[in-house]
Amino acid sequence: MMKFMKNRTVVGILCIALSLLICFGITPLFNQSISLKTEIVRVAKEIKTGDEITKDMVQTVEVGAYNLPENILKTKETVIGTFATADFAVGDYILNTKVSQTPAYENAISTILMAQSKQFRSPLKPLQAVFRANYSRVILFR
């Protein structure tokens, strides 16, 4: 057996057979998995932040499924009627993180109300720091 493997012709033929197996067997399987297609929703007209997305602003296109983000929207029904939370240019993919079910002004109002409620609770903490600082000075200078 070892004499058989030492022959350069046999080793050359085995290398050629292995390369043919890779080229015509394994590579087409890999290319087939990469060439899978899926339909997604893409922007057809420019959309600004806060705009309600309508039917004429988007289109469904077929693209390669390889390396697409997980949160990409794939049906028009899930996009139409939502509000843009970011600017979209023509040809952009629509991600679920860039659209909202509520208008932008409602989001802004709730953000302002949350900020005001936090401001209402916080004045005591700075006062506590001032009292601690003054109290420590009194103790140090006695």
Order of alpha helices (4+ residues) and beta strands (2+ residues): alpha-alpha-alpha-beta-beta-alpha-beta-beta-alpha-alpha
